[in-house]
């Protein structure tokens, strides 16, 4: 099953841009998922298990590396990547 996720991350720290950039860069290292970033959010697309595994690992890494952060996510089944 394909999955589409929209994520907005809100680090509760002064150095919030570095914390957001670090999370996005780490997501981009997964060849099995497709990541699109804009000024409002990051969208992740791919096979359900691959997307969920990447998010689980990288959200945990964020908490360990940067401390408190809020993640606001929307999940929908299917590949809803915008057409180019």
Secondary structure as the mmCIF struct_conf table of DSSP 4:
data_model
#
loop_
_struct_conf.conf_type_id
_struct_conf.id
_struct_conf.beg_label_comp_id
_struct_conf.beg_label_asym_id
_struct_conf.beg_label_seq_id
_struct_conf.end_label_comp_id
_struct_conf.end_label_asym_id
_struct_conf.end_label_seq_id
STRN STRN1 UNK A 2 UNK A 11
BEND BEND1 UNK A 12 UNK A 14
HELX_RH_AL_P HELX_RH_AL_P1 UNK A 16 UNK A 27
TURN_TY1_P TURN_TY1_P1 UNK A 28 UNK A 29
TURN_TY1_P TURN_TY1_P2 UNK A 31 UNK A 32
STRN STRN2 UNK A 33 UNK A 37
BEND BEND2 UNK A 39 UNK A 40
STRN STRN3 UNK A 42 UNK A 47
HELX_RH_AL_P HELX_RH_AL_P2 UNK A 48 UNK A 66
STRN STRN4 UNK A 69 UNK A 77
BEND BEND3 UNK A 78 UNK A 78
HELX_LH_PP_P HELX_LH_PP_P1 UNK A 81 UNK A 83
#
